[in-house]
Amino acid sequence: MEWYTYTYSTVIVALLCALFFIPVVPGANWDIRGNAEAFPLNGPAWSLFFEYIRNLLYALFIHRLSTKVLTWFVILLGLGLTAFTWLNGSGYGNIGVGWSMYDAGFGSGLLRMLFPFSTGILLSRHFKPVKIKGAFWICSAILLALFLVP
C-alpha cells in the first residue's frame, strides 16, 4: 500500500470542493485519495450532486415538457441507457457509474439518473390515484407476509 503525503492547502481545497459540491475533474491535484472519485472526501456525495442537477433540470426544463415530448424524452433516455448497458459503456459490465468524472462518468451518471426520474414523472402524469377502502390494512398485511418469508 502506498502512502501519499499532501499539503494542508491541497486538503483544504478538497474540503472546500466537497462543501460546495464541486466534483474533482480529471487531472486535479486535490484528488487526495487517488481513486479518481468525484468527491474523494465523501464518496456518496456524487449521488447528491446528481440529485441537485436533477432538481435544477426539473425546475428549469422538465416540468415544462408536454406529456408527448416527455414520452419521447423517456424513450430516448431508455434507448440511451439500454445502448450504454448493452455496449458495456462503463467497462465494468454494469451501470455503476457516476461516482467519477473520468471517462464517461458525468454523462453516464446523468443518463443513469434522468431515465428513472423522467419515467416517474411520466407515470405520475398518466396514472391517477384510486381510492381503495382499507388500503392501509391490505398493504400492511401484504408487507407482513413478505417480511415473514425467509
Backbone as ProteinMPNN parsed JSONL, in Angstrom:
{"seq_chain_A": "MEWYTYTYSTVIVALLCALFFIPVVPGANWDIRGNAEAFPLNGPAWSLFFEYIRNLLYALFIHRLSTKVLTWFVILLGLGLTAFTWLNGSGYGNIGVGWSMYDAGFGSGLLRMLFPFSTGILLSRHFKPVKIKGAFWICSAILLALFLVP", "coords_chain_A": {"N_chain_A": [[0.842, -1.181, 0.0], [0.576, 2.148, -0.883], [1.608, 5.191, 0.565], [0.465, 8.458, 0.65], [1.453, 11.816, 0.718], [0.17, 14.958, 1.436], [-0.174, 18.463, 1.053], [-1.358, 20.898, 3.412], [-2.852, 22.842, 2.149], [-3.777, 21.558, -0.147], [-5.509, 19.671, 0.945], [-7.349, 21.415, 2.132], [-8.413, 22.663, -0.14], [-9.649, 20.415, -1.286], [-11.516, 19.927, 0.725], [-13.087, 22.296, 0.629], [-14.116, 22.069, -1.964], [-15.633, 19.763, -1.604], [-17.496, 20.711, 0.255], [-18.94, 22.562, -1.261], [-19.964, 21.026, -3.258], [-18.438, 20.622, -5.599], [-17.191, 18.752, -8.081], [-14.26, 16.632, -8.387], [-12.266, 17.164, -11.081], [-10.821, 15.507, -13.953], [-7.343, 15.182, -13.615], [-6.99, 17.027, -11.602], [-5.299, 18.266, -8.719], [-6.318, 17.882, -6.207], [-7.436, 15.43, -5.803], [-7.297, 13.616, -3.434], [-7.394, 11.013, -2.435], [-6.75, 9.469, -4.539], [-8.321, 7.764, -6.062], [-9.762, 8.463, -8.249], [-12.272, 9.502, -7.744], [-15.261, 11.49, -7.79], [-15.859, 12.926, -5.538], [-13.646, 12.849, -3.283], [-13.435, 13.076, -0.479], [-15.882, 12.433, 0.503], [-17.384, 9.937, -0.528], [-20.143, 9.009, -1.214], [-21.307, 11.423, -1.949], [-21.496, 11.94, -4.646], [-23.929, 11.041, -5.575], [-25.775, 12.796, -4.393], [-24.927, 15.095, -5.683], [-25.754, 14.612, -8.34], [-28.475, 14.545, -7.831], [-28.974, 17.201, -7.142], [-28.439, 18.394, -9.628], [-30.462, 17.15, -11.082], [-32.742, 18.261, -9.831], [-32.427, 20.949, -10.545], [-32.604, 20.733, -13.369], [-35.221, 19.779, -13.544], [-36.678, 21.93, -12.438], [-36.079, 23.97, -14.247], [-36.548, 22.964, -16.88], [-37.731, 20.278, -17.353], [-40.286, 20.023, -16.123], [-41.814, 21.631, -17.696], [-42.202, 20.343, -20.078], [-44.394, 18.954, -22.476], [-46.712, 16.192, -22.205], [-46.457, 14.491, -24.392], [-43.941, 15.193, -25.487], [-42.386, 14.619, -23.265], [-42.775, 11.866, -23.15], [-41.38, 11.021, -25.455], [-38.881, 11.898, -24.707], [-38.358, 10.225, -22.51], [-38.359, 7.767, -23.85], [-36.106, 8.107, -25.533], [-34.102, 8.427, -23.575], [-34.302, 5.913, -22.361], [-33.547, 4.251, -24.5], [-30.941, 5.167, -24.792], [-29.812, 4.444, -22.3], [-30.13, 1.694, -22.472], [-28.487, 1.129, -24.687], [-26.043, 1.976, -23.616], [-25.733, 0.115, -21.567], [-25.819, -2.323, -22.994], [-23.611, -2.071, -24.698], [-21.622, -2.035, -22.876], [-20.71, 0.404, -21.694], [-19.524, 1.39, -19.384], [-17.376, -0.223, -18.963], [-17.139, -1.998, -16.952], [-19.039, -3.916, -16.908], [-21.454, -3.283, -15.776], [-23.9, -0.811, -14.657], [-22.894, 0.881, -12.755], [-22.128, 3.725, -12.472], [-21.065, 7.188, -12.464], [-19.916, 8.029, -10.147], [-17.419, 8.956, -10.613], [-15.629, 11.468, -12.43], [-14.132, 10.844, -14.549], [-13.515, 9.368, -17.777], [-16.53, 8.268, -19.026], [-17.994, 9.269, -16.961], [-19.553, 11.615, -16.02], [-21.562, 12.073, -18.023], [-22.729, 9.508, -18.226], [-23.593, 9.228, -15.634], [-25.557, 11.212, -15.558], [-27.353, 10.112, -17.408], [-28.031, 7.729, -16.107], [-29.382, 8.763, -13.927], [-31.391, 10.463, -15.001], [-33.163, 8.873, -16.571], [-34.806, 7.047, -14.847], [-35.99, 9.002, -13.219], [-37.351, 10.748, -15.006], [-39.076, 8.883, -16.1], [-40.644, 8.298, -13.879], [-41.948, 10.778, -13.553], [-43.412, 10.834, -15.923], [-45.07, 8.582, -15.514], [-46.506, 9.518, -13.31], [-48.022, 11.46, -14.498], [-49.744, 10.021, -16.113], [-51.101, 8.092, -14.593], [-53.553, 8.164, -12.201], [-54.265, 8.415, -8.699], [-56.236, 5.924, -7.036], [-58.993, 5.495, -4.934], [-59.035, 3.146, -2.471], [-60.818, 1.188, -0.347], [-59.746, 0.469, 2.878], [-57.041, 0.275, 2.229], [-54.679, 0.73, 3.641], [-54.613, -1.358, 5.566], [-54.653, -3.595, 3.938], [-52.249, -3.32, 2.493], [-50.499, -3.386, 4.657], [-50.862, -6.016, 5.571], [-49.921, -7.433, 3.34], [-47.228, -6.582, 3.311], [-46.404, -7.587, 5.806], [-46.674, -10.334, 5.336], [-44.719, -10.61, 3.336], [-42.413, -9.887, 4.764], [-42.2, -12.01, 6.493], [-41.337, -14.061, 4.977], [-38.601, -16.175, 4.603]], "CA_chain_A": [[0.0, 0.0, 0.0], [1.336, 3.39, -0.971], [1.168, 6.306, 1.396], [0.607, 9.732, -0.028], [1.502, 12.99, 1.578], [-0.432, 16.123, 0.795], [-0.045, 19.697, 1.808], [-2.605, 21.355, 4.03], [-3.633, 23.613, 1.167], [-4.459, 20.6, -1.021], [-6.62, 19.109, 1.709], [-8.335, 22.491, 2.288], [-9.107, 22.786, -1.431], [-10.536, 19.251, -1.39], [-12.614, 20.138, 1.665], [-13.965, 23.343, 0.092], [-14.839, 21.491, -3.11], [-16.633, 18.844, -1.06], [-18.553, 21.503, 0.895], [-19.742, 23.245, -2.268], [-20.333, 20.022, -4.263], [-17.672, 20.792, -6.826], [-16.514, 17.468, -8.252], [-12.874, 16.61, -8.834], [-12.17, 16.956, -12.526], [-9.607, 14.756, -14.282], [-6.086, 15.908, -13.56], [-6.933, 17.955, -10.472], [-4.381, 17.77, -7.694], [-6.987, 17.653, -4.931], [-7.933, 14.056, -5.721], [-6.347, 13.226, -2.398], [-7.36, 9.565, -2.194], [-6.166, 8.85, -5.724], [-9.208, 6.75, -6.626], [-10.495, 9.091, -9.353], [-13.642, 9.754, -7.328], [-15.7, 12.869, -7.953], [-15.812, 13.537, -4.214], [-12.772, 11.936, -2.548], [-13.612, 13.142, 0.966], [-17.205, 11.909, 0.831], [-17.726, 9.159, -1.716], [-21.551, 9.007, -1.616], [-21.786, 12.755, -2.344], [-21.756, 12.002, -6.082], [-25.356, 10.833, -5.766], [-26.422, 14.074, -4.072], [-24.554, 16.011, -6.752], [-26.664, 14.379, -9.46], [-29.819, 14.933, -7.411], [-29.058, 18.655, -7.303], [-28.562, 18.657, -11.064], [-31.814, 16.728, -11.473], [-33.702, 19.256, -9.359], [-32.284, 22.133, -11.402], [-33.175, 20.415, -14.683], [-36.677, 19.706, -13.404], [-37.226, 23.28, -12.218], [-35.888, 24.828, -15.419], [-36.969, 22.43, -18.175], [-38.5, 19.039, -17.48], [-41.699, 20.174, -15.751], [-42.49, 22.37, -18.77], [-42.409, 19.491, -21.244], [-45.719, 18.35, -22.622], [-46.677, 14.75, -21.974], [-45.968, 13.852, -25.611], [-42.495, 15.427, -25.56], [-41.803, 13.865, -22.154], [-42.788, 10.46, -23.552], [-40.261, 10.824, -26.369], [-37.668, 12.092, -23.904], [-38.165, 8.991, -21.75], [-37.99, 6.718, -24.812], [-34.712, 8.33, -25.925], [-33.257, 8.107, -22.425], [-34.317, 4.462, -22.214], [-32.703, 3.688, -25.552], [-29.558, 5.511, -24.458], [-29.367, 3.607, -21.182], [-30.036, 0.328, -22.996], [-27.268, 1.052, -25.5], [-24.908, 2.084, -22.704], [-25.607, -1.157, -20.879], [-25.541, -3.37, -23.973], [-22.262, -1.883, -25.225], [-20.717, -2.007, -21.724], [-20.117, 1.743, -21.709], [-18.724, 1.64, -18.184], [-16.196, -1.068, -18.986], [-17.162, -2.863, -15.781], [-20.114, -4.892, -17.032], [-22.635, -2.846, -15.032], [-24.146, 0.624, -14.816], [-22.474, 1.552, -11.535], [-21.345, 4.863, -12.961], [-21.435, 8.498, -11.967], [-19.124, 8.366, -8.971], [-16.17, 9.537, -11.082], [-15.778, 12.362, -13.573], [-13.255, 10.334, -15.593], [-14.122, 8.613, -18.867], [-17.916, 8.648, -19.31], [-18.611, 9.399, -15.643], [-20.594, 12.617, -15.861], [-22.664, 11.806, -18.947], [-23.417, 8.272, -17.863], [-24.299, 9.498, -14.38], [-26.787, 11.927, -15.926], [-28.253, 9.148, -18.042], [-28.494, 6.813, -15.066], [-30.284, 9.484, -13.038], [-32.528, 11.077, -15.693], [-34.157, 7.923, -17.075], [-35.853, 6.664, -13.886], [-36.698, 10.184, -12.732], [-38.3, 11.175, -16.04], [-40.098, 7.842, -16.2], [-41.555, 8.521, -12.753], [-42.782, 11.943, -13.86], [-44.362, 10.409, -16.956], [-46.062, 7.72, -14.881], [-47.393, 10.31, -12.452], [-48.962, 12.201, -15.357], [-50.717, 9.118, -16.73], [-51.861, 7.297, -13.637], [-54.095, 8.924, -11.07], [-54.548, 7.521, -7.568], [-57.58, 5.382, -6.894], [-59.347, 5.298, -3.533], [-59.349, 1.754, -2.152], [-61.222, 1.098, 1.056], [-58.9, -0.434, 3.66], [-55.756, 0.101, 1.558], [-53.607, 0.656, 4.632], [-54.577, -2.681, 6.178], [-54.299, -4.559, 2.892], [-50.811, -3.189, 2.258], [-49.809, -3.845, 5.865], [-50.902, -7.481, 5.581], [-49.003, -7.906, 2.288], [-45.869, -6.358, 3.798], [-46.134, -8.527, 6.882], [-46.466, -11.634, 4.716], [-43.43, -10.575, 2.655], [-41.348, -9.849, 5.76], [-42.116, -13.307, 7.148], [-40.693, -15.02, 4.062], [-37.154, -16.198, 4.93]], "C_chain_A": [[0.884, 1.239, 0.0], [0.733, 4.442, -0.064], [1.448, 7.591, 0.645], [0.681, 10.844, 1.007], [0.972, 14.17, 0.787], [-0.217, 17.332, 1.68], [-1.396, 20.059, 2.411], [-3.479, 22.093, 3.021], [-4.389, 22.681, 0.219], [-5.668, 20.002, -0.318], [-7.711, 20.157, 1.907], [-9.106, 22.695, 0.991], [-10.075, 21.629, -1.619], [-11.739, 19.404, -0.473], [-13.595, 21.191, 1.154], [-14.768, 22.832, -1.109], [-15.923, 20.532, -2.635], [-17.794, 19.621, -0.442], [-19.489, 22.151, -0.122], [-20.138, 22.336, -3.43], [-19.7, 20.309, -5.616], [-16.876, 19.506, -7.028], [-15.059, 17.639, -8.69], [-12.855, 16.299, -10.324], [-10.887, 16.185, -12.822], [-8.369, 15.652, -14.278], [-5.961, 16.876, -12.402], [-6.032, 17.388, -9.38], [-5.052, 17.558, -6.347], [-7.747, 16.327, -4.889], [-7.059, 13.335, -4.704], [-6.342, 11.735, -2.083], [-6.787, 8.817, -3.383], [-7.014, 7.781, -6.361], [-10.043, 7.265, -7.78], [-11.967, 9.295, -9.018], [-13.994, 11.219, -7.566], [-15.612, 13.623, -6.632], [-14.969, 12.65, -3.296], [-12.943, 11.982, -1.035], [-14.948, 12.582, 1.42], [-17.732, 11.181, -0.397], [-19.181, 9.198, -2.134], [-22.088, 10.366, -2.068], [-22.056, 12.851, -3.842], [-23.25, 11.853, -6.369], [-26.137, 12.114, -5.469], [-26.129, 15.114, -5.133], [-25.499, 15.85, -7.93], [-28.11, 14.698, -9.088], [-30.003, 16.444, -7.496], [-29.205, 19.034, -8.766], [-29.955, 18.293, -11.548], [-32.85, 17.757, -11.057], [-33.626, 20.527, -10.182], [-32.892, 21.895, -12.776], [-34.696, 20.34, -14.624], [-37.279, 21.106, -13.28], [-37.137, 24.136, -13.469], [-36.542, 24.295, -16.689], [-38.015, 21.323, -18.104], [-39.975, 19.231, -17.138], [-42.501, 20.916, -16.82], [-42.786, 21.52, -20.004], [-43.843, 18.981, -21.279], [-45.59, 16.847, -22.421], [-46.128, 14.016, -23.194], [-44.448, 14.003, -25.731], [-41.787, 14.649, -24.454], [-41.75, 12.375, -22.48], [-41.61, 10.16, -24.475], [-38.926, 10.981, -25.653], [-37.341, 10.821, -23.119], [-37.742, 7.849, -22.676], [-36.53, 6.871, -25.227], [-33.743, 8.023, -24.786], [-33.177, 6.601, -22.201], [-33.463, 3.776, -23.264], [-31.228, 3.972, -25.275], [-29.01, 4.651, -23.334], [-29.229, 2.147, -21.609], [-28.768, 0.158, -23.817], [-26.023, 1.112, -24.623], [-24.653, 0.758, -22.004], [-25.168, -2.252, -21.841], [-24.103, -3.296, -24.478], [-21.206, -1.817, -24.121], [-19.957, -0.679, -21.681], [-19.261, 2.039, -20.502], [-17.41, 0.866, -18.215], [-16.132, -2.045, -17.829], [-18.226, -3.944, -15.862], [-21.34, -4.539, -16.217], [-22.852, -1.359, -15.274], [-23.842, 1.367, -13.517], [-21.561, 2.712, -11.866], [-21.844, 6.153, -12.322], [-20.589, 8.942, -10.799], [-17.788, 9.003, -9.341], [-16.454, 10.451, -12.26], [-14.872, 11.93, -14.724], [-14.063, 9.531, -16.606], [-15.536, 9.121, -19.139], [-18.683, 8.941, -18.033], [-19.756, 10.383, -15.555], [-21.799, 12.331, -16.749], [-23.442, 10.554, -18.596], [-24.142, 8.417, -16.536], [-25.597, 10.252, -14.63], [-27.814, 10.976, -16.521], [-28.857, 8.214, -17.009], [-29.511, 7.475, -14.153], [-31.543, 9.974, -13.768], [-33.573, 10.074, -16.161], [-35.189, 7.539, -16.028], [-36.646, 7.862, -13.363], [-37.748, 10.644, -13.735], [-39.407, 10.151, -16.237], [-41.114, 7.986, -15.073], [-42.472, 9.71, -12.98], [-43.831, 11.573, -14.899], [-45.45, 9.522, -16.368], [-47.027, 8.52, -14.015], [-48.377, 11.137, -13.265], [-50.055, 11.303, -15.918], [-51.627, 8.417, -15.731], [-52.263, 8.152, -12.455], [-54.417, 7.954, -9.94], [-56.016, 7.116, -7.509], [-57.828, 5.14, -5.406], [-59.767, 3.846, -3.333], [-59.65, 1.687, -0.663], [-60.353, 0.06, 1.77], [-57.524, -0.648, 3.064], [-54.606, -0.027, 2.547], [-53.484, -0.748, 5.203], [-54.203, -3.754, 5.167], [-52.788, -4.529, 2.64], [-50.003, -3.659, 3.463], [-49.768, -5.362, 5.92], [-49.956, -8.056, 4.51], [-47.556, -7.736, 2.72], [-45.494, -7.348, 4.893], [-45.859, -9.925, 6.316], [-45.104, -11.686, 4.019], [-42.264, -10.589, 3.648], [-41.166, -11.185, 6.471], [-41.486, -14.377, 6.257], [-39.195, -15.001, 4.352], [-36.3, -15.848, 3.735]], "O_chain_A": [[1.82, 1.352, 0.791], [-0.486, 4.565, 0.057], [2.526, 7.784, 0.082], [0.029, 10.785, 2.05], [1.295, 14.347, -0.388], [-0.094, 17.222, 2.9], [-2.44, 19.58, 1.967], [-4.704, 21.975, 3.047], [-5.516, 22.98, -0.176], [-6.729, 19.846, -0.922], [-8.894, 19.819, 1.856], [-10.323, 22.88, 1.018], [-11.203, 21.835, -2.065], [-12.857, 19.051, -0.848], [-14.808, 20.996, 1.238], [-15.954, 23.131, -1.246], [-17.014, 20.496, -3.205], [-18.951, 19.23, -0.597], [-20.689, 22.275, 0.124], [-20.595, 22.816, -4.468], [-20.364, 20.243, -6.65], [-15.985, 19.199, -6.237], [-14.684, 18.652, -9.281], [-13.378, 15.273, -10.759], [-9.957, 16.209, -12.015], [-8.362, 16.734, -14.865], [-4.909, 17.495, -12.237], [-6.006, 16.18, -9.148], [-4.398, 17.089, -5.416], [-8.606, 16.13, -4.03], [-6.19, 12.542, -5.068], [-5.37, 11.238, -1.514], [-6.382, 7.661, -3.256], [-6.502, 6.963, -7.126], [-10.946, 6.57, -8.245], [-12.816, 9.264, -9.909], [-13.118, 12.084, -7.544], [-15.324, 14.82, -6.612], [-15.513, 11.789, -2.604], [-12.622, 11.002, -0.363], [-15.126, 12.286, 2.602], [-18.45, 11.764, -1.21], [-19.455, 9.404, -3.316], [-23.227, 10.445, -2.528], [-22.775, 13.751, -4.275], [-23.772, 12.468, -7.299], [-27.053, 12.472, -6.209], [-26.992, 15.932, -5.452], [-25.995, 16.841, -8.465], [-28.893, 15.084, -9.956], [-31.073, 16.917, -7.881], [-30.009, 19.902, -9.106], [-30.561, 19.029, -12.326], [-33.741, 18.094, -11.838], [-34.657, 21.125, -10.488], [-33.612, 22.747, -13.295], [-35.38, 20.784, -15.546], [-38.269, 21.424, -13.938], [-38.027, 24.945, -13.727], [-37.042, 25.078, -17.497], [-39.071, 21.425, -18.73], [-40.835, 18.655, -17.805], [-43.729, 20.836, -16.844], [-43.542, 21.941, -20.879], [-44.423, 18.627, -20.253], [-44.488, 16.299, -22.462], [-45.411, 13.026, -23.049], [-43.752, 13.038, -26.045], [-40.716, 14.085, -24.675], [-40.787, 11.696, -22.124], [-40.919, 9.156, -24.296], [-37.961, 10.281, -25.958], [-36.188, 10.394, -23.069], [-36.868, 7.056, -22.327], [-35.792, 5.887, -25.271], [-32.688, 7.429, -25.006], [-32.111, 6.072, -21.887], [-32.737, 2.83, -22.959], [-30.372, 3.116, -25.5], [-27.874, 4.182, -23.403], [-28.321, 1.447, -21.162], [-28.055, -0.834, -23.669], [-25.059, 0.383, -24.857], [-23.508, 0.328, -21.862], [-24.254, -3.02, -21.54], [-23.452, -4.323, -24.665], [-20.032, -1.572, -24.397], [-18.727, -0.65, -21.636], [-18.352, 2.864, -20.584], [-16.441, 1.258, -17.564], [-15.19, -2.831, -17.725], [-18.309, -4.798, -14.98], [-22.189, -5.399, -15.981], [-22.09, -0.722, -16.001], [-24.476, 2.38, -13.22], [-20.366, 2.681, -11.575], [-22.916, 6.19, -11.717], [-20.55, 10.132, -10.488], [-17.098, 9.536, -8.472], [-17.41, 10.234, -13.004], [-14.848, 12.583, -15.767], [-15.167, 9.073, -16.311], [-15.713, 10.298, -19.452], [-19.912, 8.867, -18.026], [-20.83, 10.034, -15.066], [-22.935, 12.346, -16.276], [-24.671, 10.54, -18.661], [-25.188, 7.803, -16.329], [-26.616, 9.973, -13.997], [-28.995, 11.027, -16.18], [-30.057, 7.941, -17.035], [-30.415, 6.807, -13.653], [-32.64, 9.907, -13.215], [-34.763, 10.389, -16.152], [-36.381, 7.693, -16.294], [-37.841, 7.744, -13.095], [-38.895, 10.899, -13.369], [-40.551, 10.514, -16.511], [-42.313, 7.815, -15.291], [-43.653, 9.656, -12.635], [-44.997, 11.948, -14.776], [-46.627, 9.689, -16.688], [-48.225, 8.237, -13.987], [-49.452, 11.48, -12.774], [-51.168, 11.764, -16.172], [-52.801, 8.181, -16.015], [-51.43, 8.778, -11.8], [-54.797, 6.809, -10.187], [-56.908, 7.876, -7.887], [-56.954, 4.631, -4.705], [-60.726, 3.374, -3.943], [-58.834, 2.083, 0.169], [-60.239, -1.081, 1.323], [-56.886, -1.659, 3.358], [-53.671, -0.796, 2.325], [-52.378, -1.277, 5.314], [-53.512, -4.715, 5.505], [-52.135, -5.571, 2.581], [-48.943, -4.264, 3.304], [-48.741, -5.938, 6.28], [-49.273, -9.051, 4.754], [-46.741, -8.637, 2.524], [-44.387, -7.885, 4.898], [-44.937, -10.612, 6.755], [-44.407, -12.697, 4.104], [-41.244, -11.233, 3.399], [-40.088, -11.462, 6.999], [-41.144, -15.464, 6.725], [-38.578, -13.935, 4.349], [-35.073, -15.822, 3.84]]}, "name": "protein", "num_of_chains": 1, "seq": "MEWYTYTYSTVIVALLCALFFIPVVPGANWDIRGNAEAFPLNGPAWSLFFEYIRNLLYALFIHRLSTKVLTWFVILLGLGLTAFTWLNGSGYGNIGVGWSMYDAGFGSGLLRMLFPFSTGILLSRHFKPVKIKGAFWICSAILLALFLVP"}
